[in-house]
Amino acid sequence: MQNLNLQPAQTPTPTPNTGMKPTSGFPHTEPNACEVSPCETASRWRRLGDTCASATPLDALTAASLAAAFNASTDINPMVRDIAAPEGDCTTELDGVSAIGAKLQMAGDHAGCWQHVHPHTLDVRDFSYWSANHPGNRVAEKYGRRNPITRWAELGSAAIVFPFHHLIQQWSGKEALFPLVGRLGDSVDFAALATSVQTSAMATLLGAAADSVAGGVEACGSPGEVANDPALGHLFKMYMTEYARGEPEVHRDYVSGMAKKSACQP
C-alpha cells in the first residue's frame, strides 16, 4: 500500500503530466455562510490552535452534546475533524448565540480550539478538468488575465480561494467536476484516490506498483456492428463542455451512424 500524504505546502508542486495542483481551504467562507447547523447533521471543524481566545458561549446542553459527538469521533486529522450529528440536546440558536460557526474548546484526544466551518474547508481536489473548462477562461484570456483556476498555483499558492462574488451554489453545482482527493492532513491510499489522479506519473511519484494481469480480455460486439472502414479514422467527437465538443480533432465530418464503421485504435 502506498499513501499520499496531503500536507501543507508553500509552493504547489503539480504532479507530472496530470495538471493536478494541491489545493486547500476551498471554498473559503465566513462561519455564518455554513448555513447548516452542526446540531442537525454531520459537520466539519477546523483546529484554530491550542486554546480558544473566545470560545462561543453555547448553552450547557448544546456544548455538552457537541463535545460528546467530538469524543465519539475516530477522526485523527490534525487540521480538520468531521463529526457525526450529536445525539443529545442541541440547539442551533439560543439567546442570540448560534452553533453555526461556533468555537469549541476541547480536551483529551481532540484537545484544542475547534471552529465549525463549511463541510469542504481544507478539501484537496483535482482541478485538472476544471482548469481547462472553467466558463471564465475565455473572458480571462480575452482581457489578458490569468486562468482563474491555475492562477493561484502560478502565483505560488497551494490554496484556491472561492470568489466572494460567487454564490455558494456555483461551488456545489460544479463539485463533481473537481473530484475529492482527501483533506489537508490526510494520508490517502493510492488505490483510494480518485481515478483522475491514479496516473502513471502519480504511481511513479509514490512508488506504487501495478498488479500484472495475465491473458487478454474478451469483448462482445454491439448490436448492428459492422466491419471497420479505416478511411473514416478512429477519432470521435465528444461533448465535454459548451466550449469543447471535439470538432478540431476529428479526421473528417462526423455524423450519426459513422461510429459503427470507424476504426478502433488499440
MARFI-40401 format. One record per residue (C-alpha): residue in three letters; z, x, y. Coordinates in Angstrom, 2 decimals. Layout:
<pts>
 rest      zz      xx      yy
  ALA       Z       X       Y
...
</pts>
This chain:
<pts>
 rest      zz      xx      yy
  MET    0.00    0.00    0.00
  GLN   -0.99    1.34    3.43
  ASN    0.72   -0.03    6.52
  LEU   -0.46   -0.23   10.11
  ASN    2.48    0.28   12.47
  LEU    1.96   -1.70   15.67
  GLN    3.84    0.43   18.18
  PRO    3.68    0.57   21.99
  ALA    1.12    2.96   23.44
  GLN    0.49    4.18   26.97
  THR   -3.19    4.79   26.24
  PRO   -5.16    2.45   23.97
  THR   -6.88    4.05   21.02
  PRO   -9.83    1.92   19.87
  THR  -10.45    2.09   16.15
  PRO  -13.78    3.87   15.49
  ASN  -16.74    1.51   15.14
  THR  -14.67   -1.65   15.47
  GLY  -14.11   -2.05   19.20
  MET  -10.57   -3.20   18.42
  LYS   -8.04   -2.33   21.07
  PRO   -4.28   -2.64   20.64
  THR   -3.06   -5.47   22.84
  SER    0.36   -6.78   23.65
  GLY    2.09   -9.32   25.80
  PHE   -0.79  -11.82   25.83
  PRO   -0.63  -14.31   27.28
  HIS    1.90  -13.30   29.93
  THR    3.61  -16.45   31.14
  GLU    6.67  -17.23   33.16
  PRO    9.51  -18.55   30.97
  ASN    9.12  -22.10   32.31
  ALA    5.49  -22.12   31.13
  CYS    6.62  -22.09   27.49
  GLU    6.72  -25.90   27.65
  VAL    8.07  -26.33   24.11
  SER   11.82  -26.27   23.72
  PRO   13.44  -23.88   21.20
  CYS   15.60  -26.86   20.27
  GLU   12.59  -28.72   18.89
  THR   10.57  -26.18   16.94
  ALA   10.37  -22.57   15.76
  SER   10.46  -20.22   18.72
  ARG    9.91  -16.61   19.77
  TRP   12.46  -14.50   21.61
  ARG   11.87  -11.17   23.33
  ARG   14.53   -8.47   23.50
  LEU   15.31   -7.51   27.09
  GLY   17.96   -4.88   26.36
  ASP   21.44   -4.44   25.00
  THR   23.20   -6.73   27.47
  CYS   22.13   -9.76   29.50
  ALA   22.80   -9.23   33.18
  SER   22.97  -13.01   33.49
  ALA   22.86  -14.97   30.24
  THR   21.82  -18.61   30.61
  PRO   24.93  -20.83   30.80
  LEU   23.91  -23.17   27.99
  ASP   26.33  -25.80   26.78
  ALA   28.51  -24.63   23.90
  LEU   26.81  -26.69   21.17
  THR   23.30  -25.60   22.17
  ALA   24.31  -21.94   22.42
  ALA   26.02  -22.09   19.02
  SER   23.03  -23.79   17.36
  LEU   20.55  -21.25   18.72
  ALA   22.85  -18.38   17.71
  ALA   23.09  -19.83   14.18
  ALA   19.28  -20.02   13.97
  PHE   19.13  -16.37   15.05
  ASN   21.67  -15.32   12.43
  ALA   19.72  -17.16    9.71
  SER   16.54  -15.26   10.57
  THR   15.46  -12.27    8.47
  ASP   13.08  -11.03   11.18
  ILE   13.70   -7.34   11.93
  ASN   11.05   -6.73   14.59
  PRO   12.81   -4.66   17.29
  MET   10.90   -6.27   20.19
  VAL   10.47   -9.93   19.37
  ARG   12.12  -12.26   16.88
  ASP   10.74  -15.54   15.55
  ILE   13.45  -18.03   14.58
  ALA   13.36  -21.47   12.98
  ALA   14.29  -24.61   14.86
  PRO   18.09  -24.93   15.00
  GLU   19.73  -27.39   12.62
  GLY   22.78  -28.12   14.76
  ASP   23.12  -29.98   18.05
  CYS   20.74  -28.50   20.58
  THR   19.93  -29.97   23.98
  THR   16.81  -28.87   25.83
  GLU   18.33  -29.53   29.24
  LEU   21.82  -30.45   30.36
  ASP   23.20  -30.49   33.90
  GLY   20.12  -28.66   35.18
  VAL   20.36  -25.83   32.64
  SER   17.32  -25.53   30.35
  ALA   16.99  -23.90   26.95
  ILE   13.32  -23.22   27.75
  GLY   13.12  -19.61   28.89
  ALA   16.85  -19.16   28.29
  LYS   18.51  -15.76   27.87
  LEU   20.90  -15.49   24.95
  GLN   23.41  -12.71   24.27
  MET   23.59  -11.96   20.55
  ALA   25.76   -9.73   18.35
  GLY   25.55   -8.42   14.79
  ASP   22.13   -7.89   13.19
  HIS   20.44   -9.41   16.24
  ALA   22.56   -7.65   18.85
  GLY   21.10   -7.61   22.34
  CYS   19.84   -9.84   25.11
  TRP   17.04  -12.13   23.95
  GLN   14.88  -14.41   26.10
  HIS   12.91  -17.41   24.89
  VAL    9.20  -16.69   25.56
  HIS    5.73  -18.02   24.80
  PRO    5.19  -18.02   20.99
  HIS    2.33  -15.48   21.28
  THR    4.10  -12.99   23.51
  LEU    3.55   -9.40   22.25
  ASP    0.93  -10.51   19.76
  VAL   -1.52   -7.78   18.73
  ARG   -5.01   -9.24   18.36
  ASP   -8.55   -8.13   17.60
  PHE  -10.68   -8.81   20.68
  SER  -13.88   -7.26   19.28
  TYR  -15.84  -10.51   19.22
  TRP  -14.37  -11.99   22.39
  SER  -15.01   -8.83   24.42
  ALA  -18.74   -9.30   23.78
  ASN  -18.84  -13.09   24.09
  HIS  -16.42  -13.98   26.88
  PRO  -18.12  -16.54   29.18
  GLY  -17.26  -14.46   32.24
  ASN  -19.12  -11.36   31.05
  ARG  -22.39  -12.25   32.75
  VAL  -20.71  -13.07   36.05
  ALA  -18.78   -9.79   35.98
  GLU  -21.97   -7.85   35.21
  LYS  -23.87   -9.63   37.98
  TYR  -21.34   -8.58   40.61
  GLY  -20.78   -5.07   39.27
  ARG  -17.32   -5.75   37.89
  ARG  -15.86   -4.50   34.62
  ASN  -15.94   -6.58   31.46
  PRO  -12.98   -8.99   31.88
  ILE  -11.66   -8.22   28.38
  THR  -12.34   -4.50   27.89
  ARG  -11.37   -3.59   31.47
  TRP   -7.69   -3.32   30.50
  ALA   -8.35   -0.63   27.90
  GLU  -10.84    1.12   30.20
  LEU   -8.10    1.31   32.84
  GLY   -5.70    2.89   30.34
  SER   -3.59   -0.11   29.38
  ALA   -2.73   -1.26   25.87
  ALA   -1.96   -4.78   27.11
  ILE   -4.25   -7.55   28.29
  VAL   -2.93   -9.90   30.95
  PHE   -3.73  -13.59   30.83
  PRO   -5.16  -14.54   34.25
  PHE   -2.80  -16.60   36.40
  HIS   -5.64  -18.91   37.45
  HIS   -6.47  -19.89   33.84
  LEU   -4.96  -22.93   32.18
  ILE   -2.95  -22.10   29.08
  GLN   -5.35  -24.37   27.17
  GLN   -8.03  -21.74   27.79
  TRP   -5.98  -19.45   25.56
  SER   -5.05  -21.92   22.84
  GLY   -8.57  -23.37   22.71
  LYS  -10.17  -19.96   22.04
  GLU   -7.38  -18.39   19.99
  ALA   -9.37  -18.40   16.74
  LEU  -11.90  -16.02   18.33
  PHE   -9.35  -13.18   18.62
  PRO   -7.61  -13.01   15.22
  LEU   -3.97  -12.06   14.94
  VAL   -3.25   -8.55   13.64
  GLY    0.52   -8.77   13.97
  ARG    3.22   -8.46   16.60
  LEU    4.01   -5.35   18.57
  GLY    6.64   -3.56   16.49
  ASP    5.49   -4.95   13.12
  SER    4.41   -2.88   10.14
  VAL    1.39   -4.63    8.58
  ASP   -0.05   -4.02    5.11
  PHE   -3.77   -3.15    5.29
  ALA   -4.51   -5.89    2.74
  ALA   -2.87   -8.45    5.04
  LEU   -4.93   -7.53    8.10
  ALA   -7.48   -9.95    9.50
  THR  -10.78   -9.37    7.71
  SER  -12.41   -8.44   11.04
  VAL  -10.11   -5.40   11.15
  GLN  -10.45   -4.38    7.49
  THR  -13.28   -1.99    8.28
  SER  -14.17    1.32    6.67
  ALA  -13.05    3.06    9.86
  MET   -9.62    1.40    9.71
  ALA   -9.30    2.19    5.99
  THR  -10.08    5.84    6.69
  LEU   -7.60    5.89    9.59
  LEU   -4.82    4.57    7.36
  GLY   -5.83    6.37    4.17
  ALA   -6.33    3.10    2.32
  ALA   -8.36    3.32   -0.90
  ALA  -10.57    0.53   -2.18
  ASP  -10.33   -0.65   -5.78
  SER  -13.57    0.04   -7.65
  VAL  -15.16   -2.87   -9.48
  ALA  -17.47   -2.14  -12.40
  GLY  -20.62   -4.11  -13.07
  GLY  -22.69   -6.40  -10.88
  VAL  -22.41   -9.92   -9.62
  GLU  -24.40  -12.86  -10.93
  ALA  -25.58  -15.30   -8.30
  CYS  -27.26  -18.67   -8.73
  GLY  -30.26  -19.68   -6.67
  SER  -30.08  -22.56   -4.24
  PRO  -31.93  -25.86   -4.77
  GLY  -35.57  -25.54   -3.77
  GLU  -35.54  -21.74   -3.71
  VAL  -38.98  -20.14   -3.89
  ALA  -40.40  -16.62   -4.07
  ASN  -39.76  -14.41   -1.05
  ASP  -42.52  -13.75    1.44
  PRO  -41.87  -10.22    2.82
  ALA  -44.16  -10.94    5.79
  LEU  -41.51  -13.31    7.14
  GLY  -38.97  -10.50    7.43
  HIS  -35.33  -10.54    6.49
  LEU  -33.60  -11.45    9.75
  PHE  -32.40  -14.92   10.69
  LYS  -31.31  -16.49   13.94
  MET  -27.61  -17.26   14.02
  TYR  -25.82  -19.24   16.70
  MET  -22.86  -17.15   17.89
  THR  -22.26  -18.45   21.43
  GLU  -24.29  -20.24   24.05
  TYR  -25.44  -16.78   25.21
  ALA  -26.16  -15.21   21.81
  ARG  -28.50  -17.04   19.46
  GLY  -30.21  -14.13   17.72
  GLU  -33.74  -14.60   19.08
  PRO  -34.32  -10.99   20.22
  GLU  -33.66   -9.57   16.75
  VAL  -35.95  -11.71   14.59
  HIS  -39.30  -10.30   13.44
  ARG  -41.23  -13.44   14.31
  ASP  -40.71  -17.02   15.47
  TYR  -38.23  -18.69   13.18
  VAL  -38.46  -22.35   12.26
  SER  -36.52  -24.52    9.86
  GLY  -37.72  -24.08    6.30
  MET  -38.51  -20.37    6.53
  ALA  -35.15  -19.38    5.07
  LYS  -36.25  -20.20    1.53
  LYS  -39.13  -17.71    1.80
  SER  -37.60  -14.94    3.91
  ALA  -36.96  -11.70    2.06
  CYS  -33.40  -10.63    1.32
  GLN  -32.28   -7.17    2.35
  PRO  -29.84   -5.54   -0.09
</pts>
